[in-house]
Amino acid sequence: MSEARIVYLNGAFLPFDEAKVSVMDRGFLFADGIYEVSAVLDGRLVDNAAHLARLDRSLGEIGIRNPHTIEGWVGLQEELVRHNGLTEGLVYMQVTRGAFERDFAFPPAETPPTVMMFTQAKTVANNPLAERGAKVVTVPDIRWKRRDIKSVALLAQVLAKQEAAKAGVAEAWMVEDGFVTEGSSSTAFMVAGDAIVTRPLSTALLPGITRLAVMRLAGDEGLRVEERLFTVEEAVAADEAFYTSASAFVMPVVAIDGRPVGTGEPGPRARRLRDLYLELARA
Ligand code: PDD
């Protein structure tokens, strides 16, 4: 943890060590909150309007009033990026239902939400993993039924990512009823011939912002975009696989559960889509 960082908390830009939240915060007690992650490249936020729109939707779905307008959010994010001199990395945003004496039902409507943002410096563009390609393991998807909401209740994803870490790989793909739902913090894709395949949106997965951008880029490239369920076996037998997220962009997958995908090297389509996404992100 870099102590030099400046954190945004409830209206103030504070030194890292001074940004403190109540033990009665409902985010801490109940995971009663929403988060978002936007990438920063060349000092600029990537596809940020879509992330803020999803933040607004997530808040609405659990009945927390969005404390800021879109313009308000952007102003705060840009100020935070400036305070931290961030050129490449991530902005993390979190809103919880605020601090109140512990009780499951909502606190009084006038309870202010807790609004917090921090930055993380990170190499997102020239990520060496994208050159090597990522390996993934599969785990059962043990999450709740509203995965379309970007909730801070991430225990299932924490456990999934730990399975990946134990196996020495980058990501875990979660599987339900025999089909891949998504990665622990990314959207799963496979490539079959001239088609990229990814799961259709539903309450079973997060509507990935990078997912949508990559689907559009693939269409522009003359690839077919198939939104359908796929199994682990199909993905292993596919020509290529990859995953997308605000932090990984487009990440080629070279092995699933120790079995090589395609040639066992990053595939040409995944590489091309990564390059196109980087171009778009920088545009
Ligand atoms: N995670 N699915 C899940 C479960 C995720 O947590 C994420 C992103 C995605 C990809 O969504 P997007 O393309 O909008 O980033 C899919 C972020 C990066 C995180 O939790 O850090």
Boltz pocket constraint, residues with backbone or C-beta under 6 A from the ligand:
constraints:
  - pocket:
      binder: B
      contacts: [[A, 37], [A, 182], [A, 183], [A, 184], [A, 185], [A, 186], [A, 187], [A, 206], [A, 207], [A, 208], [A, 209], [A, 210], [A, 211], [A, 244], [A, 245], [A, 246], [A, 247]]
      max_distance: 6.0
